[in-house]
């Protein structure tokens, strides 16, 4: 029902965050080579920024995995 109330607060899930971070990584992978070629960004800086974005994705995926494991453990007794 988000279409009826576009200004209503939306829940941002872990999957949403991972997909967004992956899209951002893809964007950077497409844009940074040209920035380096045009000397608007150093290769070292571009490489570091890509590594940072990859680390963000890995962190989010691990947090999601740990959360799912914790939920399964918590639900065992039910």
N, C-alpha and C positions, 0 to 999 in steps of 0.2 A: 504493500500500500504506500510505498514511498513516493509514487508518482502523484498521489493526491496532495501530499504535503511535502513539497520539495525542500522547504526550509526547516523541517523538523529535524532534530538531532538524529544522526544515524549511528548505528553500532558499527564500530570498526573492528573487525575480527582479525585474528592472527593471520589467517589466510589472505585477507585484504591487504595487510601490511606487507606480507611476503610478495604478493603479486605486484604491489606498487614498487617495492624495492627492486624487484627483478626488471620491471619496465624501466626504471631509472638507470639500472646498470646497462640495459640494452641501448638506451638513449646515449649514455656516455660512451659506450663502445662505438657508436656510430659517429658521434660528434668530435670526440677528443682527437682522433687521428688528424682531422682537418685543422683543428686548433694548433696541434703540434707542427704540422706542415706549414701553416701560416705564421708560425713563430709567435702565436698569441698565448701559448702555454708550453712549458718545458716538458720534455718526454718523461723526466723523473717525476714531476708533479702529476702528470696524467696517469702514470703507472700507479703511483701511490693512491690517488683518488679512486681508481678502479679497484685496487686491492681493498680499500676501505669499504667501498660499496659491496664487494663480494663478502667481506667479513660481516657486514650488517645482515645480509641475507642468511649467512650461516648461523649467526646468533639468533635470529628470529626463528629459523627452522629448529634449532636446538631447544629454544624456549618452548616452542609448540610441542615438540616431542616430549619434553620433560613434563609439560602440563598434562598431556594425554596419559602418560605413564602414571603420574600422581593421581589422576582421576580414576584410572582403572584400579589402582591399589586401594584407594579410598572406597570404591564401590564393591570391593570383594566381600565385605562383611554384610552386605545388604541382601 
